[in-house]
Amino acid sequence: MTSASIRILLFGATGTIGRAVLAELQTRNCDVTAVLRTTNVTDASSVLRDGFRNERFDAVISCLASRTGLAADAWAIDHQAHVNILKAAQLTETSHFILLSAICVQKPKLAFQHAKLAFEAELTKSGLTYSIVRPTAYFKSLSGQVARVKAGKPFLLFGDGTLTSCKPISDTDLARYIVNCLDDATKHNAILPVGGPGPALTPRQQGEHLFAMLEQAPRFRQVPVALMDAIIATLSVGGRIIPPLADKAELARIGRYYATESMLVWDTARNRYDADATPSFGHDRLQDYHAKLLTGEATLALGDHAVF
């Protein structure tokens, strides 16, 4: 159990995972300071003055992430803002940096992945104790079709729905894992992929579970990946003339990535994703969360997490 005497500085406390981490720290009676939006994280002086307040903390936890994943946003937040936090941590002699990253950086093809990796590299050579947490898919990002299926519509699949799989992890379980990094020496100076409990699930299996809960025969509609490629190509060409279309092309590329790449540990030697090598943690299951959405016990605000 984390000692209440440990001073924690938390960035990104207003986001989905950040709120869960804040709640977990409070449950453990930690001395936690949450940095508010009034701090300009892209301004190094503001981070030091308004975030750290020139004080020393035992650890900093960052759950910050770019909202869109577009290049300018990614390099401003996923990289530069974190560089500013790291430098402030060094100046104040804060000894431990816990970073919420993402498992998809293993195979970087997108701007936000390269931005995250660039900061990870700076953190690992900084001299601070680091814990880089790379979770698999969040419940929120896998729940956008619950309402449409409940409304009697088919579950949409890319390809046949078996192109990818993941070990979904809940906000609460991920928050507990992140906070555990404070005391668990095996999580120090380590890159930590983590998924939720149970076997990896394909999108088709997720849809089948939904229909089973509704006691309906499964109904699927397949979206060819080639259609996404055509959309990306069209937007990319148009983006040379109309700049906003370039951003739409990048968003389409992000969607395609998640539609075709599993959120599991990548085995470079075997050139494949490995569900067995992806650590499992926690107790919450995606199916149980979907059941709560269907009954109205839980609500969902997708925002930038929406795919369909």
TORRO-567673 format. One record per residue (C-alpha): residue number from 1; x, y, z. Coordinates in nm, 2 decimals. Each point is the difference from the previous one (the first is absolute). Example, Ala and Ser with C-alpha at 12.3 -4.5 7.8 and 13.67 -1.06 7.14 Angstrom:
% residues 2
+------+--------+--------+--------+
! resi !      X !      Y !      Z !
+------+--------+--------+--------+
!    1 !   1.23 !  -0.45 !   0.78 !
!    2 !   0.14 !   0.34 !  -0.07 !
+------+--------+--------+--------+
This chain:
% residues 308
+------+--------+--------+--------+
! resi !      X !      Y !      Z !
+------+--------+--------+--------+
!    1 !   0.00 !   0.00 !   0.00 !
!    2 !   0.14 !   0.34 !  -0.10 !
!    3 !   0.11 !   0.21 !   0.29 !
!    4 !  -0.21 !   0.31 !   0.06 !
!    5 !   0.33 !   0.19 !   0.06 !
!    6 !   0.10 !  -0.02 !  -0.36 !
!    7 !  -0.06 !   0.32 !  -0.19 !
!    8 !  -0.15 !  -0.05 !  -0.35 !
!    9 !  -0.04 !   0.25 !  -0.28 !
!   10 !  -0.26 !  -0.11 !  -0.25 !
!   11 !  -0.03 !   0.14 !  -0.36 !
!   12 !  -0.31 !  -0.08 !  -0.21 !
!   13 !  -0.23 !  -0.04 !   0.30 !
!   14 !  -0.31 !   0.13 !  -0.20 !
!   15 !   0.03 !  -0.28 !  -0.26 !
!   16 !  -0.17 !  -0.34 !   0.01 !
!   17 !   0.30 !  -0.19 !   0.14 !
!   18 !   0.13 !   0.30 !   0.19 !
!   19 !  -0.32 !   0.02 !   0.20 !
!   20 !   0.02 !  -0.37 !   0.08 !
!   21 !   0.36 !   0.04 !   0.11 !
!   22 !  -0.09 !   0.29 !   0.22 !
!   23 !  -0.28 !  -0.20 !   0.17 !
!   24 !   0.24 !  -0.29 !   0.06 !
!   25 !   0.26 !   0.23 !   0.16 !
!   26 !  -0.27 !   0.15 !   0.22 !
!   27 !  -0.12 !  -0.35 !   0.10 !
!   28 !   0.35 !  -0.07 !   0.12 !
!   29 !   0.01 !   0.33 !   0.19 !
!   30 !   0.30 !   0.13 !  -0.21 !
!   31 !   0.12 !   0.36 !   0.02 !
!   32 !  -0.10 !   0.08 !  -0.36 !
!   33 !   0.00 !   0.33 !  -0.18 !
!   34 !  -0.19 !   0.00 !  -0.33 !
!   35 !   0.12 !   0.25 !  -0.26 !
!   36 !  -0.30 !   0.20 !  -0.14 !
!   37 !  -0.05 !   0.12 !  -0.36 !
!   38 !   0.11 !   0.35 !   0.11 !
!   39 !   0.36 !  -0.13 !  -0.03 !
!   40 !   0.13 !   0.03 !  -0.35 !
!   41 !   0.18 !  -0.33 !  -0.05 !
!   42 !   0.14 !   0.12 !  -0.33 !
!   43 !   0.18 !   0.28 !   0.18 !
!   44 !   0.30 !  -0.13 !   0.21 !
!   45 !  -0.01 !   0.30 !   0.24 !
!   46 !  -0.37 !  -0.05 !   0.07 !
!   47 !   0.06 !  -0.37 !   0.07 !
!   48 !   0.27 !   0.08 !   0.25 !
!   49 !  -0.17 !   0.30 !   0.16 !
!   50 !  -0.37 !  -0.10 !  -0.01 !
!   51 !   0.03 !  -0.38 !  -0.01 !
!   52 !   0.29 !  -0.09 !   0.23 !
!   53 !  -0.01 !   0.34 !   0.17 !
!   54 !   0.38 !  -0.04 !   0.04 !
!   55 !  -0.07 !  -0.28 !   0.25 !
!   56 !   0.14 !  -0.35 !   0.02 !
!   57 !  -0.22 !  -0.30 !  -0.04 !
!   58 !   0.08 !  -0.36 !   0.05 !
!   59 !  -0.16 !  -0.10 !  -0.33 !
!   60 !  -0.18 !   0.16 !  -0.30 !
!   61 !  -0.27 !  -0.19 !  -0.18 !
!   62 !  -0.10 !   0.11 !  -0.35 !
!   63 !  -0.32 !  -0.11 !  -0.17 !
!   64 !   0.02 !   0.28 !  -0.26 !
!   65 !  -0.06 !  -0.09 !  -0.36 !
!   66 !  -0.08 !   0.19 !  -0.32 !
!   67 !  -0.37 !   0.02 !  -0.06 !
!   68 !   0.00 !  -0.07 !  -0.37 !
!   69 !   0.33 !  -0.17 !  -0.08 !
!   70 !   0.07 !   0.25 !  -0.28 !
!   71 !   0.36 !   0.09 !  -0.05 !
!   72 !   0.00 !   0.35 !   0.14 !
!   73 !  -0.20 !  -0.11 !   0.30 !
!   74 !   0.21 !  -0.31 !   0.06 !
!   75 !   0.33 !   0.17 !  -0.01 !
!   76 !  -0.13 !   0.28 !   0.23 !
!   77 !  -0.15 !  -0.23 !   0.26 !
!   78 !   0.13 !  -0.35 !  -0.03 !
!   79 !   0.36 !   0.13 !  -0.04 !
!   80 !   0.07 !   0.36 !   0.09 !
!   81 !  -0.24 !   0.03 !   0.30 !
!   82 !   0.16 !  -0.31 !   0.14 !
!   83 !   0.35 !   0.13 !  -0.06 !
!   84 !  -0.11 !   0.31 !   0.20 !
!   85 !  -0.13 !  -0.21 !   0.28 !
!   86 !   0.32 !  -0.21 !   0.00 !
!   87 !   0.23 !   0.30 !   0.02 !
!   88 !  -0.20 !   0.14 !   0.28 !
!   89 !   0.02 !  -0.33 !   0.18 !
!   90 !   0.37 !   0.00 !  -0.03 !
!   91 !   0.03 !   0.36 !   0.12 !
!   92 !  -0.21 !  -0.07 !   0.31 !
!   93 !   0.18 !  -0.34 !   0.06 !
!   94 !  -0.32 !  -0.20 !  -0.04 !
!   95 !   0.13 !  -0.35 !  -0.02 !
!   96 !  -0.27 !  -0.22 !  -0.17 !
!   97 !  -0.19 !   0.06 !  -0.33 !
!   98 !  -0.29 !  -0.22 !  -0.08 !
!   99 !  -0.12 !   0.04 !  -0.36 !
!  100 !  -0.32 !  -0.12 !  -0.15 !
!  101 !   0.09 !  -0.09 !  -0.36 !
!  102 !  -0.16 !  -0.24 !  -0.24 !
!  103 !   0.07 !  -0.35 !  -0.13 !
!  104 !  -0.04 !   0.10 !  -0.36 !
!  105 !   0.34 !   0.18 !   0.00 !
!  106 !   0.16 !  -0.34 !  -0.05 !
!  107 !  -0.07 !   0.03 !  -0.38 !
!  108 !   0.01 !   0.37 !  -0.06 !
!  109 !  -0.16 !   0.13 !  -0.32 !
!  110 !  -0.18 !   0.31 !   0.13 !
!  111 !   0.11 !   0.34 !   0.12 !
!  112 !  -0.12 !  -0.04 !   0.35 !
!  113 !   0.18 !  -0.34 !   0.03 !
!  114 !   0.33 !   0.16 !  -0.10 !
!  115 !  -0.06 !   0.29 !   0.24 !
!  116 !  -0.06 !  -0.24 !   0.29 !
!  117 !   0.30 !  -0.21 !  -0.08 !
!  118 !   0.22 !   0.31 !  -0.03 !
!  119 !  -0.09 !   0.10 !   0.36 !
!  120 !   0.03 !  -0.36 !   0.13 !
!  121 !   0.36 !   0.01 !  -0.13 !
!  122 !   0.07 !   0.32 !   0.18 !
!  123 !  -0.16 !  -0.13 !   0.32 !
!  124 !   0.20 !  -0.32 !   0.00 !
!  125 !   0.33 !   0.19 !  -0.02 !
!  126 !  -0.09 !   0.28 !   0.24 !
!  127 !   0.14 !  -0.16 !   0.32 !
!  128 !  -0.34 !   0.00 !   0.17 !
!  129 !  -0.16 !  -0.33 !   0.10 !
!  130 !  -0.26 !  -0.06 !  -0.26 !
!  131 !  -0.31 !  -0.22 !  -0.05 !
!  132 !  -0.14 !   0.01 !  -0.35 !
!  133 !  -0.35 !  -0.16 !  -0.01 !
!  134 !  -0.12 !  -0.12 !  -0.34 !
!  135 !  -0.36 !  -0.11 !   0.04 !
!  136 !  -0.20 !  -0.19 !  -0.27 !
!  137 !  -0.35 !   0.11 !  -0.11 !
!  138 !  -0.22 !   0.20 !   0.25 !
!  139 !  -0.36 !  -0.11 !   0.06 !
!  140 !  -0.11 !   0.35 !  -0.12 !
!  141 !   0.16 !  -0.05 !  -0.35 !
!  142 !  -0.17 !  -0.33 !  -0.04 !
!  143 !  -0.35 !   0.10 !   0.09 !
!  144 !  -0.11 !   0.23 !  -0.28 !
!  145 !  -0.23 !  -0.26 !  -0.16 !
!  146 !  -0.20 !  -0.10 !   0.32 !
!  147 !  -0.27 !   0.26 !  -0.07 !
!  148 !  -0.04 !  -0.09 !  -0.37 !
!  149 !  -0.02 !  -0.37 !   0.08 !
!  150 !  -0.26 !   0.06 !   0.27 !
!  151 !  -0.19 !   0.21 !  -0.26 !
!  152 !  -0.03 !  -0.31 !  -0.22 !
!  153 !   0.28 !   0.09 !  -0.24 !
!  154 !   0.28 !  -0.24 !  -0.11 !
!  155 !   0.35 !   0.00 !   0.15 !
!  156 !   0.25 !   0.15 !  -0.24 !
!  157 !   0.32 !  -0.19 !  -0.06 !
!  158 !   0.32 !   0.09 !  -0.19 !
!  159 !   0.06 !  -0.30 !  -0.23 !
!  160 !  -0.14 !  -0.32 !   0.16 !
!  161 !   0.05 !   0.13 !   0.36 !
!  162 !   0.29 !  -0.22 !   0.08 !
!  163 !   0.28 !   0.22 !  -0.13 !
!  164 !   0.09 !   0.13 !   0.34 !
!  165 !  -0.04 !  -0.09 !   0.37 !
!  166 !   0.07 !   0.16 !   0.33 !
!  167 !  -0.02 !  -0.05 !   0.38 !
!  168 !  -0.23 !   0.29 !   0.10 !
!  169 !   0.08 !   0.17 !   0.33 !
!  170 !  -0.24 !   0.21 !   0.21 !
!  171 !   0.08 !   0.35 !   0.13 !
!  172 !  -0.01 !  -0.12 !   0.36 !
!  173 !   0.24 !  -0.30 !  -0.06 !
!  174 !   0.24 !   0.22 !  -0.20 !
!  175 !   0.00 !   0.26 !   0.27 !
!  176 !   0.08 !  -0.26 !   0.27 !
!  177 !   0.29 !  -0.13 !  -0.22 !
!  178 !   0.14 !   0.35 !  -0.05 !
!  179 !  -0.01 !   0.09 !   0.37 !
!  180 !   0.16 !  -0.34 !   0.08 !
!  181 !   0.30 !   0.12 !  -0.19 !
!  182 !   0.08 !   0.23 !   0.29 !
!  183 !   0.09 !  -0.28 !   0.24 !
!  184 !   0.07 !  -0.30 !  -0.22 !
!  185 !   0.38 !  -0.01 !  -0.08 !
!  186 !  -0.06 !  -0.24 !  -0.28 !
!  187 !  -0.18 !   0.28 !  -0.18 !
!  188 !   0.29 !   0.24 !   0.03 !
!  189 !   0.22 !   0.08 !  -0.30 !
!  190 !  -0.23 !  -0.21 !  -0.21 !
!  191 !  -0.23 !   0.01 !  -0.30 !
!  192 !  -0.32 !  -0.16 !   0.11 !
!  193 !  -0.26 !  -0.14 !  -0.25 !
!  194 !  -0.32 !  -0.09 !   0.17 !
!  195 !  -0.34 !  -0.12 !  -0.09 !
!  196 !  -0.31 !  -0.10 !   0.19 !
!  197 !  -0.10 !  -0.35 !   0.13 !
!  198 !  -0.11 !  -0.29 !  -0.22 !
!  199 !   0.09 !  -0.11 !  -0.35 !
!  200 !   0.05 !   0.24 !  -0.29 !
!  201 !  -0.32 !   0.10 !  -0.19 !
!  202 !  -0.05 !   0.07 !  -0.37 !
!  203 !  -0.26 !   0.25 !  -0.11 !
!  204 !  -0.22 !  -0.28 !  -0.12 !
!  205 !   0.01 !  -0.16 !   0.35 !
!  206 !  -0.09 !   0.33 !   0.15 !
!  207 !  -0.30 !   0.03 !  -0.23 !
!  208 !  -0.11 !  -0.36 !   0.08 !
!  209 !   0.01 !   0.08 !   0.37 !
!  210 !  -0.22 !   0.30 !  -0.05 !
!  211 !  -0.27 !  -0.19 !  -0.20 !
!  212 !   0.01 !  -0.28 !   0.26 !
!  213 !  -0.07 !   0.24 !   0.28 !
!  214 !  -0.30 !   0.14 !  -0.21 !
!  215 !  -0.11 !  -0.36 !  -0.08 !
!  216 !   0.02 !   0.08 !  -0.37 !
!  217 !   0.15 !  -0.19 !  -0.29 !
!  218 !   0.33 !   0.17 !  -0.10 !
!  219 !  -0.03 !   0.24 !  -0.29 !
!  220 !   0.32 !   0.14 !  -0.15 !
!  221 !   0.08 !   0.24 !  -0.29 !
!  222 !   0.36 !  -0.01 !  -0.14 !
!  223 !   0.19 !   0.31 !  -0.10 !
!  224 !   0.29 !  -0.09 !  -0.24 !
!  225 !   0.33 !   0.14 !   0.10 !
!  226 !   0.05 !   0.09 !  -0.37 !
!  227 !  -0.28 !   0.25 !   0.04 !
!  228 !   0.20 !   0.17 !   0.28 !
!  229 !   0.31 !   0.00 !  -0.22 !
!  230 !  -0.20 !   0.17 !  -0.28 !
!  231 !  -0.13 !   0.27 !   0.24 !
!  232 !   0.35 !   0.06 !   0.13 !
!  233 !   0.14 !   0.04 !  -0.35 !
!  234 !  -0.27 !   0.24 !  -0.11 !
!  235 !   0.04 !   0.21 !   0.31 !
!  236 !   0.37 !   0.00 !  -0.03 !
!  237 !  -0.01 !   0.13 !  -0.36 !
!  238 !  -0.26 !   0.26 !   0.10 !
!  239 !   0.21 !   0.11 !   0.29 !
!  240 !   0.26 !   0.13 !  -0.23 !
!  241 !  -0.25 !   0.26 !  -0.12 !
!  242 !  -0.23 !   0.04 !   0.31 !
!  243 !   0.21 !  -0.03 !   0.32 !
!  244 !  -0.29 !  -0.11 !   0.23 !
!  245 !  -0.03 !  -0.31 !  -0.21 !
!  246 !   0.35 !  -0.10 !   0.09 !
!  247 !  -0.11 !  -0.02 !   0.37 !
!  248 !  -0.29 !  -0.21 !  -0.10 !
!  249 !   0.23 !  -0.23 !  -0.19 !
!  250 !   0.22 !  -0.04 !   0.31 !
!  251 !  -0.31 !  -0.08 !   0.21 !
!  252 !  -0.10 !  -0.26 !  -0.25 !
!  253 !   0.35 !  -0.15 !   0.02 !
!  254 !  -0.04 !  -0.02 !   0.38 !
!  255 !  -0.33 !  -0.18 !  -0.05 !
!  256 !   0.15 !  -0.24 !  -0.24 !
!  257 !   0.29 !  -0.07 !   0.24 !
!  258 !  -0.24 !  -0.11 !   0.27 !
!  259 !  -0.21 !  -0.19 !  -0.24 !
!  260 !   0.30 !  -0.21 !  -0.12 !
!  261 !   0.24 !  -0.02 !   0.29 !
!  262 !  -0.05 !  -0.20 !   0.32 !
!  263 !   0.05 !   0.17 !   0.34 !
!  264 !   0.22 !  -0.27 !   0.13 !
!  265 !   0.38 !  -0.05 !   0.06 !
!  266 !   0.18 !  -0.02 !  -0.33 !
!  267 !   0.25 !  -0.29 !  -0.03 !
!  268 !   0.27 !   0.14 !  -0.23 !
!  269 !   0.18 !  -0.34 !  -0.03 !
!  270 !  -0.32 !  -0.17 !  -0.13 !
!  271 !  -0.14 !   0.31 !  -0.17 !
!  272 !  -0.34 !  -0.04 !   0.16 !
!  273 !  -0.22 !   0.12 !   0.29 !
!  274 !   0.01 !  -0.23 !   0.31 !
!  275 !  -0.30 !  -0.01 !   0.23 !
!  276 !   0.18 !  -0.23 !   0.24 !
!  277 !   0.29 !   0.24 !   0.04 !
!  278 !  -0.24 !   0.29 !   0.08 !
!  279 !  -0.03 !   0.03 !   0.38 !
!  280 !  -0.35 !  -0.01 !   0.15 !
!  281 !  -0.10 !   0.20 !   0.30 !
!  282 !  -0.31 !   0.08 !   0.19 !
!  283 !  -0.35 !  -0.14 !   0.03 !
!  284 !  -0.23 !   0.20 !  -0.23 !
!  285 !  -0.13 !  -0.16 !  -0.32 !
!  286 !  -0.11 !   0.19 !  -0.31 !
!  287 !  -0.32 !  -0.22 !  -0.02 !
!  288 !  -0.10 !   0.12 !   0.35 !
!  289 !   0.05 !   0.36 !  -0.10 !
!  290 !  -0.21 !  -0.05 !  -0.31 !
!  291 !  -0.27 !  -0.16 !   0.21 !
!  292 !  -0.01 !   0.32 !   0.22 !
!  293 !  -0.02 !   0.22 !  -0.31 !
!  294 !  -0.30 !  -0.21 !  -0.13 !
!  295 !  -0.19 !   0.04 !   0.33 !
!  296 !   0.09 !   0.36 !   0.04 !
!  297 !   0.20 !  -0.06 !   0.31 !
!  298 !   0.30 !   0.16 !  -0.18 !
!  299 !   0.01 !   0.27 !  -0.26 !
!  300 !   0.25 !   0.07 !  -0.28 !
!  301 !   0.14 !   0.32 !  -0.14 !
!  302 !   0.22 !  -0.09 !  -0.28 !
!  303 !   0.14 !   0.33 !  -0.13 !
!  304 !   0.32 !  -0.06 !  -0.19 !
!  305 !  -0.01 !  -0.37 !   0.08 !
!  306 !  -0.28 !  -0.06 !  -0.25 !
!  307 !   0.09 !  -0.22 !  -0.30 !
!  308 !  -0.34 !  -0.08 !  -0.14 !
+------+--------+--------+--------+
